[in-house]
Amino acid sequence: MNRSCVNFCKTTVVNLNFLCWLCGAFVVAFGEFQVIHSRYASLVTTFWPIYPANTLVVTGTIVTCVCYVGVLGGMRENRCMLISFYILMVTLMLVELAMALVFLVYSREIDTYFERDLMQSLEIYRQSSPEGNKTIKDDFDAVQHVFRCCGVHGEADWKGNTPISCCSKDPCNSAFPTNWQEGCVDKLKNWFASNYLSTGAGVVTMFIIQFICLSITVPLFCHFKRRGLGYQ
């Protein structure tokens, strides 16, 4: 491999890894934003590790660290860093594929847990004192107000103790207010699905960039190995 080709591969690896690093940093920032502003995490606790915001933060952090190694390895022509980057990136890509398969295989089970968690949160809300469990109450009220729904499957879930956040038409303080009739479980499932769709699109984009980085890293590493470079 002549020097111009080596320089091209080196520049491409550095630029792609830097781009991937920027994407990872953006993903972390976006995930942190969702963590801070999300109002629904306290209602769904069974699979909190795969909550979209948590997934973004963890994935983005790992990607930024791995790509930083790739940038340094390409700039310094260091074989140790390049092989470390290669191993870490392959591992990361396998984990991403495994997570995608888990979502595909266990999507129905996740929906079951989702519904069960919402019912548990509703029961906590219904049986709590006026000053108790403020976080769950505020989050459930926010869900019902934003998604224009009532209860998990419908107004009947509240068993006559319907909160004012279910009200769909003024006056809401009357003896028989008009409430939303549709339950929140389907609307929240659709909301989560759209979040996972956007998260998945971002992960697929990074996966493509990672694959290109790996494809270029291999010949670059082989060149450094043949020339005896990369340990200084």
C-alpha positions in Angstrom: 0.0 0.0 0.0 1.6 3.3 -1.1 1.8 6.3 1.2 -1.0 8.3 -0.5 -3.4 5.4 0.0 -2.3 5.1 3.6 -2.9 8.8 4.2 -6.3 8.5 2.6 -7.3 5.5 4.8 -5.9 7.3 7.9 -7.8 10.5 7.2 -11.0 8.6 6.5 -10.7 6.6 9.7 -10.0 9.7 11.8 -12.9 11.7 10.2 -15.4 8.9 10.4 -14.5 8.2 14.0 -14.7 11.9 14.8 -18.1 12.0 13.2 -19.2 9.0 15.1 -17.8 10.6 18.3 -19.9 13.7 17.6 -23.0 11.5 17.0 -22.4 9.8 20.3 -22.0 13.0 22.2 -25.2 14.3 20.7 -27.0 11.1 21.6 -25.8 11.4 25.2 -27.0 15.1 25.3 -30.4 14.2 23.8 -30.7 11.3 26.2 -30.0 13.5 29.2 -32.5 16.0 28.0 -35.1 13.2 27.8 -34.2 12.0 31.3 -34.6 15.4 32.8 -37.9 16.3 31.0 -39.6 12.9 30.8 -42.7 12.7 32.9 -43.5 9.0 32.4 -40.6 7.0 33.7 -42.0 6.6 37.2 -45.0 4.8 35.8 -43.1 2.1 33.9 -40.4 0.6 36.1 -40.1 -3.1 35.1 -37.9 -2.4 32.0 -36.4 0.9 33.0 -32.9 -0.1 31.7 -34.3 -0.2 28.1 -36.3 3.0 28.5 -35.4 5.2 25.5 -33.7 7.9 27.4 -31.5 5.4 29.4 -30.7 3.5 26.2 -29.6 6.7 24.5 -27.3 7.8 27.4 -25.6 4.4 27.8 -25.2 3.8 24.1 -23.9 7.3 23.4 -21.4 7.2 26.3 -19.9 3.9 25.1 -19.8 5.1 21.5 -18.0 8.3 22.4 -15.3 6.4 24.4 -14.7 3.8 21.7 -14.6 6.4 18.9 -12.1 8.5 20.9 -9.8 5.5 20.9 -10.2 5.2 17.1 -9.5 8.8 16.5 -6.3 8.7 18.6 -5.2 5.4 17.0 -5.6 6.8 13.5 -3.9 10.1 14.2 -0.9 8.5 16.0 -0.8 5.4 13.7 -0.8 3.3 16.8 -1.5 -0.4 16.3 -2.4 -1.0 20.0 -5.1 1.7 19.8 -6.3 0.5 16.5 -6.7 -3.2 17.6 -8.3 -2.0 20.8 -10.7 0.1 18.8 -11.4 -2.8 16.5 -12.2 -5.2 19.3 -14.3 -2.7 21.2 -16.3 -1.7 18.1 -17.0 -5.3 17.1 -18.2 -6.0 20.7 -20.4 -2.8 20.6 -21.9 -3.8 17.3 -22.7 -7.3 18.5 -24.4 -5.8 21.6 -26.5 -3.5 19.4 -27.6 -6.5 17.3 -28.4 -8.5 20.4 -30.5 -5.6 21.8 -32.4 -5.4 18.4 -33.1 -9.1 18.5 -34.3 -8.9 22.1 -36.8 -6.2 21.2 -38.1 -8.2 18.2 -38.4 -11.5 20.2 -39.8 -10.1 23.4 -41.9 -7.2 22.1 -45.2 -8.9 23.3 -43.7 -9.6 26.7 -42.6 -5.9 27.0 -46.2 -4.8 26.2 -47.5 -7.1 29.0 -45.1 -5.6 31.5 -46.0 -2.1 30.3 -49.7 -2.7 31.0 -49.0 -4.3 34.4 -46.8 -1.4 35.5 -49.4 1.1 34.5 -52.1 -0.8 36.5 -49.8 -0.9 39.5 -49.2 2.9 39.3 -52.9 3.5 39.0 -53.6 1.5 42.1 -50.9 3.3 44.0 -52.5 6.6 42.9 -56.0 5.5 43.7 -55.2 4.2 47.2 -52.8 7.0 48.3 -53.5 9.9 50.6 -53.9 13.4 49.1 -50.2 14.2 49.9 -48.7 10.7 49.2 -46.8 9.5 46.1 -46.7 12.9 44.5 -44.4 11.8 41.7 -46.6 9.0 40.5 -49.7 11.2 40.8 -48.1 14.1 38.9 -46.9 11.8 36.2 -50.2 10.0 35.8 -52.0 13.3 35.7 -49.6 14.5 33.0 -50.2 11.4 30.9 -53.9 11.8 31.1 -53.8 15.5 30.3 -51.3 15.3 27.4 -52.6 12.1 25.7 -56.3 12.9 26.4 -57.0 9.6 28.0 -58.3 8.2 31.3 -57.1 5.3 33.4 -55.3 2.3 31.8 -58.1 0.8 29.8 -60.8 3.4 30.5 -62.5 5.5 33.1 -63.8 2.4 34.9 -60.3 1.7 36.1 -60.6 4.5 38.7 -63.7 2.8 40.3 -65.5 6.0 40.9 -62.5 8.0 42.2 -61.7 9.6 38.9 -59.1 12.5 39.1 -59.7 15.8 37.5 -57.0 15.2 34.9 -59.4 12.9 33.1 -61.8 15.8 32.5 -62.3 16.5 28.8 -64.7 19.4 28.9 -65.4 22.3 31.4 -66.8 22.6 34.0 -64.5 19.9 35.5 -65.5 20.6 39.1 -69.2 19.6 38.6 -70.7 16.5 40.2 -70.7 14.7 36.8 -67.8 15.9 34.7 -67.2 14.8 31.1 -64.1 12.6 31.1 -62.0 11.0 28.4 -63.3 7.5 27.6 -60.2 6.1 25.9 -57.5 4.4 28.1 -53.9 5.5 28.2 -52.2 2.1 27.7 -52.5 2.1 23.9 -51.6 5.8 23.5 -48.5 5.3 25.7 -47.5 2.2 23.8 -47.6 4.2 20.6 -45.6 7.0 22.1 -42.9 4.6 23.4 -42.9 2.9 20.0 -42.3 6.2 18.2 -39.4 6.9 20.6 -37.9 3.5 20.0 -38.3 4.0 16.2 -36.3 7.3 16.3 -33.8 5.7 18.7 -33.5 2.7 16.4 -32.9 5.0 13.3 -30.1 6.7 15.1 -28.5 3.4 16.2 -28.8 2.1 12.6 -27.0 5.2 11.3 -24.2 4.8 13.8 -24.0 1.1 13.0 -23.4 1.9 9.3 -20.7 4.4 10.2 -19.1 1.9 12.6 -19.1 -0.8 9.9 -17.3 1.5 7.5 -14.8 2.5 10.2 -14.0 -1.2 10.8 -13.7 -1.9 7.1 -11.1 0.8 6.7 -9.3 0.1 10.0 -8.4 -3.5 9.0 -6.2 -2.6 5.9 -4.7 0.3 7.8 -3.7 -1.9 10.7 -2.3 -4.6 8.4 -0.1 -1.9 6.7 1.3 -0.7 10.0 1.9 -4.3 11.1 3.8 -5.1 7.9 5.9 -2.0 8.2 6.6 -2.6 11.9 4.9 0.7 12.9 2.5 1.5 15.6 4.2 0.9 19.0 6.3 4.0 19.3 
